[in-house]
Amino acid sequence: MIMRDFVIGGVVVPGLLLAMLLAFAASLVLRNVFALVGLYRAVWHPALFDLAVYVLLLWGIAELSHWVSP
């Protein structure tokens, strides 16, 4: 996993921070979808489930980042 730093407006931003923000945005969308579908009724602990989904999304984005970056 290679996460490169980015320069945005003269500020160095770690690549992991961008991956974390992207994973958080995706998890917010998935939370709404899960709530609409009614998945949370079958989940024992919704907060732990949300955390697990976030970690999986972050892992997936981090793994995909080395395919995208040169």
mmCIF file of the N, C-alpha and C atoms, coordinates in Angstrom:
data_MODEL
# 
_entry.id   MODEL 
# 
loop_
_atom_site.group_PDB 
_atom_site.id 
_atom_site.type_symbol 
_atom_site.label_atom_id 
_atom_site.label_alt_id 
_atom_site.label_comp_id 
_atom_site.label_asym_id 
_atom_site.label_entity_id 
_atom_site.label_seq_id 
_atom_site.pdbx_PDB_ins_code 
_atom_site.Cartn_x 
_atom_site.Cartn_y 
_atom_site.Cartn_z 
_atom_site.occupancy 
_atom_site.B_iso_or_equiv 
_atom_site.pdbx_formal_charge 
_atom_site.auth_seq_id 
_atom_site.auth_comp_id 
_atom_site.auth_asym_id 
_atom_site.auth_atom_id 
_atom_site.pdbx_PDB_model_num 
ATOM 1   N N  . MET A 1 1  ? 0.851   -1.174 0.000   1.00 0.00 ? 1  MET A N  1 
ATOM 2   C CA . MET A 1 1  ? 0.000   0.000  0.000   1.00 0.00 ? 1  MET A CA 1 
ATOM 3   C C  . MET A 1 1  ? 0.897   1.238  0.000   1.00 0.00 ? 1  MET A C  1 
ATOM 4   N N  . ILE A 1 2  ? 0.826   1.996  -1.070  1.00 0.00 ? 2  ILE A N  1 
ATOM 5   C CA . ILE A 1 2  ? 1.603   3.219  -1.170  1.00 0.00 ? 2  ILE A CA 1 
ATOM 6   C C  . ILE A 1 2  ? 0.631   4.392  -1.210  1.00 0.00 ? 2  ILE A C  1 
ATOM 7   N N  . MET A 1 3  ? 0.665   5.201  -0.175  1.00 0.00 ? 3  MET A N  1 
ATOM 8   C CA . MET A 1 3  ? -0.184  6.380  -0.124  1.00 0.00 ? 3  MET A CA 1 
ATOM 9   C C  . MET A 1 3  ? 0.723   7.598  -0.272  1.00 0.00 ? 3  MET A C  1 
ATOM 10  N N  . ARG A 1 4  ? 0.582   8.315  -1.359  1.00 0.00 ? 4  ARG A N  1 
ATOM 11  C CA . ARG A 1 4  ? 1.427   9.476  -1.609  1.00 0.00 ? 4  ARG A CA 1 
ATOM 12  C C  . ARG A 1 4  ? 0.786   10.730 -1.043  1.00 0.00 ? 4  ARG A C  1 
ATOM 13  N N  . ASP A 1 5  ? 1.627   11.684 -0.703  1.00 0.00 ? 5  ASP A N  1 
ATOM 14  C CA . ASP A 1 5  ? 1.143   12.974 -0.218  1.00 0.00 ? 5  ASP A CA 1 
ATOM 15  C C  . ASP A 1 5  ? 0.751   13.850 -1.400  1.00 0.00 ? 5  ASP A C  1 
ATOM 16  N N  . PHE A 1 6  ? -0.226  14.708 -1.177  1.00 0.00 ? 6  PHE A N  1 
ATOM 17  C CA . PHE A 1 6  ? -0.694  15.632 -2.203  1.00 0.00 ? 6  PHE A CA 1 
ATOM 18  C C  . PHE A 1 6  ? -0.492  17.053 -1.708  1.00 0.00 ? 6  PHE A C  1 
ATOM 19  N N  . VAL A 1 7  ? -0.282  17.960 -2.643  1.00 0.00 ? 7  VAL A N  1 
ATOM 20  C CA . VAL A 1 7  ? -0.163  19.370 -2.309  1.00 0.00 ? 7  VAL A CA 1 
ATOM 21  C C  . VAL A 1 7  ? -1.421  20.058 -2.830  1.00 0.00 ? 7  VAL A C  1 
ATOM 22  N N  . ILE A 1 8  ? -2.208  20.596 -1.907  1.00 0.00 ? 8  ILE A N  1 
ATOM 23  C CA . ILE A 1 8  ? -3.448  21.289 -2.268  1.00 0.00 ? 8  ILE A CA 1 
ATOM 24  C C  . ILE A 1 8  ? -3.339  22.712 -1.743  1.00 0.00 ? 8  ILE A C  1 
ATOM 25  N N  . GLY A 1 9  ? -3.198  23.650 -2.643  1.00 0.00 ? 9  GLY A N  1 
ATOM 26  C CA . GLY A 1 9  ? -3.094  25.055 -2.257  1.00 0.00 ? 9  GLY A CA 1 
ATOM 27  C C  . GLY A 1 9  ? -1.858  25.349 -1.427  1.00 0.00 ? 9  GLY A C  1 
ATOM 28  N N  . GLY A 1 10 ? -0.774  24.649 -1.674  1.00 0.00 ? 10 GLY A N  1 
ATOM 29  C CA . GLY A 1 10 ? 0.451   24.858 -0.929  1.00 0.00 ? 10 GLY A CA 1 
ATOM 30  C C  . GLY A 1 10 ? 0.515   24.124 0.393   1.00 0.00 ? 10 GLY A C  1 
ATOM 31  N N  . VAL A 1 11 ? -0.493  23.333 0.697   1.00 0.00 ? 11 VAL A N  1 
ATOM 32  C CA . VAL A 1 11 ? -0.539  22.570 1.945   1.00 0.00 ? 11 VAL A CA 1 
ATOM 33  C C  . VAL A 1 11 ? -0.357  21.096 1.608   1.00 0.00 ? 11 VAL A C  1 
ATOM 34  N N  . VAL A 1 12 ? 0.573   20.455 2.289   1.00 0.00 ? 12 VAL A N  1 
ATOM 35  C CA . VAL A 1 12 ? 0.805   19.030 2.073   1.00 0.00 ? 12 VAL A CA 1 
ATOM 36  C C  . VAL A 1 12 ? -0.245  18.231 2.835   1.00 0.00 ? 12 VAL A C  1 
ATOM 37  N N  . VAL A 1 13 ? -0.983  17.413 2.109   1.00 0.00 ? 13 VAL A N  1 
ATOM 38  C CA . VAL A 1 13 ? -2.057  16.610 2.686   1.00 0.00 ? 13 VAL A CA 1 
ATOM 39  C C  . VAL A 1 13 ? -1.681  15.138 2.517   1.00 0.00 ? 13 VAL A C  1 
ATOM 40  N N  . PRO A 1 14 ? -1.665  14.379 3.605   1.00 0.00 ? 14 PRO A N  1 
ATOM 41  C CA . PRO A 1 14 ? -1.348  12.958 3.482   1.00 0.00 ? 14 PRO A CA 1 
ATOM 42  C C  . PRO A 1 14 ? -2.395  12.218 2.653   1.00 0.00 ? 14 PRO A C  1 
ATOM 43  N N  . GLY A 1 15 ? -1.938  11.269 1.887   1.00 0.00 ? 15 GLY A N  1 
ATOM 44  C CA . GLY A 1 15 ? -2.855  10.494 1.056   1.00 0.00 ? 15 GLY A CA 1 
ATOM 45  C C  . GLY A 1 15 ? -3.849  9.695  1.872   1.00 0.00 ? 15 GLY A C  1 
ATOM 46  N N  . LEU A 1 16 ? -3.421  9.262  3.051   1.00 0.00 ? 16 LEU A N  1 
ATOM 47  C CA . LEU A 1 16 ? -4.334  8.504  3.905   1.00 0.00 ? 16 LEU A CA 1 
ATOM 48  C C  . LEU A 1 16 ? -5.506  9.364  4.363   1.00 0.00 ? 16 LEU A C  1 
ATOM 49  N N  . LEU A 1 17 ? -5.277  10.654 4.583   1.00 0.00 ? 17 LEU A N  1 
ATOM 50  C CA . LEU A 1 17 ? -6.368  11.549 4.987   1.00 0.00 ? 17 LEU A CA 1 
ATOM 51  C C  . LEU A 1 17 ? -7.412  11.650 3.878   1.00 0.00 ? 17 LEU A C  1 
ATOM 52  N N  . LEU A 1 18 ? -6.970  11.749 2.651   1.00 0.00 ? 18 LEU A N  1 
ATOM 53  C CA . LEU A 1 18 ? -7.919  11.793 1.539   1.00 0.00 ? 18 LEU A CA 1 
ATOM 54  C C  . LEU A 1 18 ? -8.681  10.480 1.413   1.00 0.00 ? 18 LEU A C  1 
ATOM 55  N N  . ALA A 1 19 ? -7.996  9.368  1.635   1.00 0.00 ? 19 ALA A N  1 
ATOM 56  C CA . ALA A 1 19 ? -8.664  8.065  1.591   1.00 0.00 ? 19 ALA A CA 1 
ATOM 57  C C  . ALA A 1 19 ? -9.689  7.952  2.721   1.00 0.00 ? 19 ALA A C  1 
ATOM 58  N N  . MET A 1 20 ? -9.335  8.475  3.904   1.00 0.00 ? 20 MET A N  1 
ATOM 59  C CA . MET A 1 20 ? -10.259 8.427  5.033   1.00 0.00 ? 20 MET A CA 1 
ATOM 60  C C  . MET A 1 20 ? -11.509 9.260  4.761   1.00 0.00 ? 20 MET A C  1 
ATOM 61  N N  . LEU A 1 21 ? -11.339 10.429 4.172   1.00 0.00 ? 21 LEU A N  1 
ATOM 62  C CA . LEU A 1 21 ? -12.492 11.281 3.855   1.00 0.00 ? 21 LEU A CA 1 
ATOM 63  C C  . LEU A 1 21 ? -13.383 10.634 2.802   1.00 0.00 ? 21 LEU A C  1 
ATOM 64  N N  . LEU A 1 22 ? -12.770 10.013 1.809   1.00 0.00 ? 22 LEU A N  1 
ATOM 65  C CA . LEU A 1 22 ? -13.544 9.333  0.772   1.00 0.00 ? 22 LEU A CA 1 
ATOM 66  C C  . LEU A 1 22 ? -14.297 8.137  1.357   1.00 0.00 ? 22 LEU A C  1 
ATOM 67  N N  . ALA A 1 23 ? -13.650 7.379  2.226   1.00 0.00 ? 23 ALA A N  1 
ATOM 68  C CA . ALA A 1 23 ? -14.308 6.239  2.867   1.00 0.00 ? 23 ALA A CA 1 
ATOM 69  C C  . ALA A 1 23 ? -15.444 6.708  3.773   1.00 0.00 ? 23 ALA A C  1 
ATOM 70  N N  . PHE A 1 24 ? -15.251 7.832  4.461   1.00 0.00 ? 24 PHE A N  1 
ATOM 71  C CA . PHE A 1 24 ? -16.310 8.351  5.322   1.00 0.00 ? 24 PHE A CA 1 
ATOM 72  C C  . PHE A 1 24 ? -17.523 8.785  4.499   1.00 0.00 ? 24 PHE A C  1 
ATOM 73  N N  . ALA A 1 25 ? -17.278 9.460  3.382   1.00 0.00 ? 25 ALA A N  1 
ATOM 74  C CA . ALA A 1 25 ? -18.387 9.883  2.524   1.00 0.00 ? 25 ALA A CA 1 
ATOM 75  C C  . ALA A 1 25 ? -19.138 8.674  1.969   1.00 0.00 ? 25 ALA A C  1 
ATOM 76  N N  . ALA A 1 26 ? -18.396 7.652  1.560   1.00 0.00 ? 26 ALA A N  1 
ATOM 77  C CA . ALA A 1 26 ? -19.040 6.442  1.043   1.00 0.00 ? 26 ALA A CA 1 
ATOM 78  C C  . ALA A 1 26 ? -19.816 5.720  2.142   1.00 0.00 ? 26 ALA A C  1 
ATOM 79  N N  . SER A 1 27 ? -19.280 5.728  3.370   1.00 0.00 ? 27 SER A N  1 
ATOM 80  C CA . SER A 1 27 ? -19.999 5.063  4.459   1.00 0.00 ? 27 SER A CA 1 
ATOM 81  C C  . SER A 1 27 ? -21.280 5.806  4.824   1.00 0.00 ? 27 SER A C  1 
ATOM 82  N N  . LEU A 1 28 ? -21.283 7.133  4.706   1.00 0.00 ? 28 LEU A N  1 
ATOM 83  C CA . LEU A 1 28 ? -22.520 7.885  4.948   1.00 0.00 ? 28 LEU A CA 1 
ATOM 84  C C  . LEU A 1 28 ? -23.602 7.504  3.948   1.00 0.00 ? 28 LEU A C  1 
ATOM 85  N N  . VAL A 1 29 ? -23.207 7.373  2.696   1.00 0.00 ? 29 VAL A N  1 
ATOM 86  C CA . VAL A 1 29 ? -24.168 6.963  1.666   1.00 0.00 ? 29 VAL A CA 1 
ATOM 87  C C  . VAL A 1 29 ? -24.676 5.555  1.952   1.00 0.00 ? 29 VAL A C  1 
ATOM 88  N N  . LEU A 1 30 ? -23.759 4.650  2.299   1.00 0.00 ? 30 LEU A N  1 
ATOM 89  C CA . LEU A 1 30 ? -24.172 3.279  2.580   1.00 0.00 ? 30 LEU A CA 1 
ATOM 90  C C  . LEU A 1 30 ? -25.061 3.190  3.820   1.00 0.00 ? 30 LEU A C  1 
ATOM 91  N N  . ARG A 1 31 ? -24.813 4.021  4.825   1.00 0.00 ? 31 ARG A N  1 
ATOM 92  C CA . ARG A 1 31 ? -25.676 4.018  6.015   1.00 0.00 ? 31 ARG A CA 1 
ATOM 93  C C  . ARG A 1 31 ? -27.115 4.347  5.644   1.00 0.00 ? 31 ARG A C  1 
ATOM 94  N N  . ASN A 1 32 ? -27.275 5.345  4.787   1.00 0.00 ? 32 ASN A N  1 
ATOM 95  C CA . ASN A 1 32 ? -28.625 5.715  4.364   1.00 0.00 ? 32 ASN A CA 1 
ATOM 96  C C  . ASN A 1 32 ? -29.271 4.601  3.562   1.00 0.00 ? 32 ASN A C  1 
ATOM 97  N N  . VAL A 1 33 ? -28.506 3.958  2.706   1.00 0.00 ? 33 VAL A N  1 
ATOM 98  C CA . VAL A 1 33 ? -29.047 2.843  1.928   1.00 0.00 ? 33 VAL A CA 1 
ATOM 99  C C  . VAL A 1 33 ? -29.428 1.691  2.854   1.00 0.00 ? 33 VAL A C  1 
ATOM 100 N N  . PHE A 1 34 ? -28.558 1.371  3.815   1.00 0.00 ? 34 PHE A N  1 
ATOM 101 C CA . PHE A 1 34 ? -28.860 0.286  4.754   1.00 0.00 ? 34 PHE A CA 1 
ATOM 102 C C  . PHE A 1 34 ? -30.102 0.600  5.579   1.00 0.00 ? 34 PHE A C  1 
ATOM 103 N N  . ALA A 1 35 ? -30.265 1.856  5.962   1.00 0.00 ? 35 ALA A N  1 
ATOM 104 C CA . ALA A 1 35 ? -31.444 2.239  6.747   1.00 0.00 ? 35 ALA A CA 1 
ATOM 105 C C  . ALA A 1 35 ? -32.716 2.133  5.906   1.00 0.00 ? 35 ALA A C  1 
ATOM 106 N N  . LEU A 1 36 ? -32.640 2.539  4.644   1.00 0.00 ? 36 LEU A N  1 
ATOM 107 C CA . LEU A 1 36 ? -33.812 2.449  3.772   1.00 0.00 ? 36 LEU A CA 1 
ATOM 108 C C  . LEU A 1 36 ? -34.196 1.003  3.484   1.00 0.00 ? 36 LEU A C  1 
ATOM 109 N N  . VAL A 1 37 ? -33.219 0.162  3.325   1.00 0.00 ? 37 VAL A N  1 
ATOM 110 C CA . VAL A 1 37 ? -33.482 -1.245 3.029   1.00 0.00 ? 37 VAL A CA 1 
ATOM 111 C C  . VAL A 1 37 ? -33.955 -1.992 4.273   1.00 0.00 ? 37 VAL A C  1 
ATOM 112 N N  . GLY A 1 38 ? -33.585 -1.513 5.437   1.00 0.00 ? 38 GLY A N  1 
ATOM 113 C CA . GLY A 1 38 ? -33.971 -2.160 6.683   1.00 0.00 ? 38 GLY A CA 1 
ATOM 114 C C  . GLY A 1 38 ? -32.955 -3.179 7.162   1.00 0.00 ? 38 GLY A C  1 
ATOM 115 N N  . LEU A 1 39 ? -31.723 -3.037 6.741   1.00 0.00 ? 39 LEU A N  1 
ATOM 116 C CA . LEU A 1 39 ? -30.675 -3.980 7.123   1.00 0.00 ? 39 LEU A CA 1 
ATOM 117 C C  . LEU A 1 39 ? -30.356 -3.910 8.606   1.00 0.00 ? 39 LEU A C  1 
ATOM 118 N N  . TYR A 1 40 ? -30.512 -2.753 9.203   1.00 0.00 ? 40 TYR A N  1 
ATOM 119 C CA . TYR A 1 40 ? -30.157 -2.583 10.611  1.00 0.00 ? 40 TYR A CA 1 
ATOM 120 C C  . TYR A 1 40 ? -31.043 -3.403 11.548  1.00 0.00 ? 40 TYR A C  1 
ATOM 121 N N  . ARG A 1 41 ? -32.180 -3.856 11.082  1.00 0.00 ? 41 ARG A N  1 
ATOM 122 C CA . ARG A 1 41 ? -33.026 -4.711 11.913  1.00 0.00 ? 41 ARG A CA 1 
ATOM 123 C C  . ARG A 1 41 ? -32.398 -6.086 12.123  1.00 0.00 ? 41 ARG A C  1 
ATOM 124 N N  . ALA A 1 42 ? -31.534 -6.498 11.174  1.00 0.00 ? 42 ALA A N  1 
ATOM 125 C CA . ALA A 1 42 ? -30.899 -7.812 11.258  1.00 0.00 ? 42 ALA A CA 1 
ATOM 126 C C  . ALA A 1 42 ? -29.494 -7.741 11.849  1.00 0.00 ? 42 ALA A C  1 
ATOM 127 N N  . VAL A 1 43 ? -29.034 -6.538 12.205  1.00 0.00 ? 43 VAL A N  1 
ATOM 128 C CA . VAL A 1 43 ? -27.680 -6.358 12.719  1.00 0.00 ? 43 VAL A CA 1 
ATOM 129 C C  . VAL A 1 43 ? -27.735 -6.277 14.234  1.00 0.00 ? 43 VAL A C  1 
ATOM 130 N N  . TRP A 1 44 ? -26.805 -6.977 14.893  1.00 0.00 ? 44 TRP A N  1 
ATOM 131 C CA . TRP A 1 44 ? -26.794 -7.014 16.354  1.00 0.00 ? 44 TRP A CA 1 
ATOM 132 C C  . TRP A 1 44 ? -26.437 -5.658 16.944  1.00 0.00 ? 44 TRP A C  1 
ATOM 133 N N  . HIS A 1 45 ? -25.386 -5.021 16.429  1.00 0.00 ? 45 HIS A N  1 
ATOM 134 C CA . HIS A 1 45 ? -24.918 -3.747 16.977  1.00 0.00 ? 45 HIS A CA 1 
ATOM 135 C C  . HIS A 1 45 ? -24.635 -2.806 15.801  1.00 0.00 ? 45 HIS A C  1 
ATOM 136 N N  . PRO A 1 46 ? -25.556 -1.901 15.489  1.00 0.00 ? 46 PRO A N  1 
ATOM 137 C CA . PRO A 1 46 ? -25.399 -1.056 14.308  1.00 0.00 ? 46 PRO A CA 1 
ATOM 138 C C  . PRO A 1 46 ? -24.129 -0.204 14.300  1.00 0.00 ? 46 PRO A C  1 
ATOM 139 N N  . ALA A 1 47 ? -23.691 0.276  15.461  1.00 0.00 ? 47 ALA A N  1 
ATOM 140 C CA . ALA A 1 47 ? -22.488 1.109  15.491  1.00 0.00 ? 47 ALA A CA 1 
ATOM 141 C C  . ALA A 1 47 ? -21.248 0.295  15.121  1.00 0.00 ? 47 ALA A C  1 
ATOM 142 N N  . LEU A 1 48 ? -21.151 -0.920 15.625  1.00 0.00 ? 48 LEU A N  1 
ATOM 143 C CA . LEU A 1 48 ? -20.028 -1.779 15.262  1.00 0.00 ? 48 LEU A CA 1 
ATOM 144 C C  . LEU A 1 48 ? -20.082 -2.171 13.795  1.00 0.00 ? 48 LEU A C  1 
ATOM 145 N N  . PHE A 1 49 ? -21.283 -2.384 13.291  1.00 0.00 ? 49 PHE A N  1 
ATOM 146 C CA . PHE A 1 49 ? -21.457 -2.703 11.874  1.00 0.00 ? 49 PHE A CA 1 
ATOM 147 C C  . PHE A 1 49 ? -21.002 -1.530 11.009  1.00 0.00 ? 49 PHE A C  1 
ATOM 148 N N  . ASP A 1 50 ? -21.374 -0.310 11.398  1.00 0.00 ? 50 ASP A N  1 
ATOM 149 C CA . ASP A 1 50 ? -20.945 0.875  10.660  1.00 0.00 ? 50 ASP A CA 1 
ATOM 150 C C  . ASP A 1 50 ? -19.428 1.034  10.685  1.00 0.00 ? 50 ASP A C  1 
ATOM 151 N N  . LEU A 1 51 ? -18.819 0.772  11.824  1.00 0.00 ? 51 LEU A N  1 
ATOM 152 C CA . LEU A 1 51 ? -17.364 0.837  11.925  1.00 0.00 ? 51 LEU A CA 1 
ATOM 153 C C  . LEU A 1 51 ? -16.700 -0.196 11.019  1.00 0.00 ? 51 LEU A C  1 
ATOM 154 N N  . ALA A 1 52 ? -17.237 -1.401 11.001  1.00 0.00 ? 52 ALA A N  1 
ATOM 155 C CA . ALA A 1 52 ? -16.677 -2.449 10.146  1.00 0.00 ? 52 ALA A CA 1 
ATOM 156 C C  . ALA A 1 52 ? -16.814 -2.083 8.675   1.00 0.00 ? 52 ALA A C  1 
ATOM 157 N N  . VAL A 1 53 ? -17.933 -1.500 8.292   1.00 0.00 ? 53 VAL A N  1 
ATOM 158 C CA . VAL A 1 53 ? -18.116 -1.074 6.902   1.00 0.00 ? 53 VAL A CA 1 
ATOM 159 C C  . VAL A 1 53 ? -17.118 0.026  6.555   1.00 0.00 ? 53 VAL A C  1 
ATOM 160 N N  . TYR A 1 54 ? -16.911 0.967  7.465   1.00 0.00 ? 54 TYR A N  1 
ATOM 161 C CA . TYR A 1 54 ? -15.939 2.043  7.236   1.00 0.00 ? 54 TYR A CA 1 
ATOM 162 C C  . TYR A 1 54 ? -14.525 1.487  7.073   1.00 0.00 ? 54 TYR A C  1 
ATOM 163 N N  . VAL A 1 55 ? -14.139 0.565  7.937   1.00 0.00 ? 55 VAL A N  1 
ATOM 164 C CA . VAL A 1 55 ? -12.798 -0.014 7.854   1.00 0.00 ? 55 VAL A CA 1 
ATOM 165 C C  . VAL A 1 55 ? -12.625 -0.777 6.540   1.00 0.00 ? 55 VAL A C  1 
ATOM 166 N N  . LEU A 1 56 ? -13.632 -1.512 6.132   1.00 0.00 ? 56 LEU A N  1 
ATOM 167 C CA . LEU A 1 56 ? -13.551 -2.232 4.861   1.00 0.00 ? 56 LEU A CA 1 
ATOM 168 C C  . LEU A 1 56 ? -13.463 -1.274 3.679   1.00 0.00 ? 56 LEU A C  1 
ATOM 169 N N  . LEU A 1 57 ? -14.220 -0.195 3.728   1.00 0.00 ? 57 LEU A N  1 
ATOM 170 C CA . LEU A 1 57 ? -14.140 0.800  2.656   1.00 0.00 ? 57 LEU A CA 1 
ATOM 171 C C  . LEU A 1 57 ? -12.772 1.460  2.624   1.00 0.00 ? 57 LEU A C  1 
ATOM 172 N N  . LEU A 1 58 ? -12.231 1.796  3.776   1.00 0.00 ? 58 LEU A N  1 
ATOM 173 C CA . LEU A 1 58 ? -10.908 2.410  3.842   1.00 0.00 ? 58 LEU A CA 1 
ATOM 174 C C  . LEU A 1 58 ? -9.845  1.457  3.310   1.00 0.00 ? 58 LEU A C  1 
ATOM 175 N N  . TRP A 1 59 ? -9.930  0.195  3.676   1.00 0.00 ? 59 TRP A N  1 
ATOM 176 C CA . TRP A 1 59 ? -8.992  -0.797 3.170   1.00 0.00 ? 59 TRP A CA 1 
ATOM 177 C C  . TRP A 1 59 ? -9.096  -0.916 1.651   1.00 0.00 ? 59 TRP A C  1 
ATOM 178 N N  . GLY A 1 60 ? -10.322 -0.956 1.140   1.00 0.00 ? 60 GLY A N  1 
ATOM 179 C CA . GLY A 1 60 ? -10.514 -1.063 -0.304  1.00 0.00 ? 60 GLY A CA 1 
ATOM 180 C C  . GLY A 1 60 ? -9.971  0.133  -1.058  1.00 0.00 ? 60 GLY A C  1 
ATOM 181 N N  . ILE A 1 61 ? -10.202 1.320  -0.532  1.00 0.00 ? 61 ILE A N  1 
ATOM 182 C CA . ILE A 1 61 ? -9.689  2.531  -1.177  1.00 0.00 ? 61 ILE A CA 1 
ATOM 183 C C  . ILE A 1 61 ? -8.173  2.567  -1.129  1.00 0.00 ? 61 ILE A C  1 
ATOM 184 N N  . ALA A 1 62 ? -7.599  2.153  -0.003  1.00 0.00 ? 62 ALA A N  1 
ATOM 185 C CA . ALA A 1 62 ? -6.143  2.133  0.113   1.00 0.00 ? 62 ALA A CA 1 
ATOM 186 C C  . ALA A 1 62 ? -5.533  1.112  -0.848  1.00 0.00 ? 62 ALA A C  1 
ATOM 187 N N  . GLU A 1 63 ? -6.176  -0.025 -1.013  1.00 0.00 ? 63 GLU A N  1 
ATOM 188 C CA . GLU A 1 63 ? -5.677  -1.023 -1.953  1.00 0.00 ? 63 GLU A CA 1 
ATOM 189 C C  . GLU A 1 63 ? -5.813  -0.548 -3.397  1.00 0.00 ? 63 GLU A C  1 
ATOM 190 N N  . LEU A 1 64 ? -6.886  0.131  -3.700  1.00 0.00 ? 64 LEU A N  1 
ATOM 191 C CA . LEU A 1 64 ? -7.071  0.642  -5.063  1.00 0.00 ? 64 LEU A CA 1 
ATOM 192 C C  . LEU A 1 64 ? -6.145  1.800  -5.384  1.00 0.00 ? 64 LEU A C  1 
ATOM 193 N N  . SER A 1 65 ? -5.670  2.477  -4.363  1.00 0.00 ? 65 SER A N  1 
ATOM 194 C CA . SER A 1 65 ? -4.856  3.673  -4.608  1.00 0.00 ? 65 SER A CA 1 
ATOM 195 C C  . SER A 1 65 ? -3.529  3.335  -5.275  1.00 0.00 ? 65 SER A C  1 
ATOM 196 N N  . HIS A 1 66 ? -2.968  2.178  -5.013  1.00 0.00 ? 66 HIS A N  1 
ATOM 197 C CA . HIS A 1 66 ? -1.700  1.871  -5.659  1.00 0.00 ? 66 HIS A CA 1 
ATOM 198 C C  . HIS A 1 66 ? -1.888  1.464  -7.109  1.00 0.00 ? 66 HIS A C  1 
ATOM 199 N N  . TRP A 1 67 ? -3.102  1.116  -7.507  1.00 0.00 ? 67 TRP A N  1 
ATOM 200 C CA . TRP A 1 67 ? -3.380  0.849  -8.917  1.00 0.00 ? 67 TRP A CA 1 
ATOM 201 C C  . TRP A 1 67 ? -3.555  2.160  -9.682  1.00 0.00 ? 67 TRP A C  1 
ATOM 202 N N  . VAL A 1 68 ? -4.090  3.170  -9.008  1.00 0.00 ? 68 VAL A N  1 
ATOM 203 C CA . VAL A 1 68 ? -4.387  4.446  -9.660  1.00 0.00 ? 68 VAL A CA 1 
ATOM 204 C C  . VAL A 1 68 ? -3.163  5.342  -9.716  1.00 0.00 ? 68 VAL A C  1 
ATOM 205 N N  . SER A 1 69 ? -2.375  5.376  -8.640  1.00 0.00 ? 69 SER A N  1 
ATOM 206 C CA . SER A 1 69 ? -1.236  6.294  -8.604  1.00 0.00 ? 69 SER A CA 1 
ATOM 207 C C  . SER A 1 69 ? -0.100  5.766  -9.482  1.00 0.00 ? 69 SER A C  1 
ATOM 208 N N  . PRO A 1 70 ? 0.644   6.682  -10.102 1.00 0.00 ? 70 PRO A N  1 
ATOM 209 C CA . PRO A 1 70 ? 1.728   6.257  -11.015 1.00 0.00 ? 70 PRO A CA 1 
ATOM 210 C C  . PRO A 1 70 ? 2.903   5.672  -10.281 1.00 0.00 ? 70 PRO A C  1 
# 
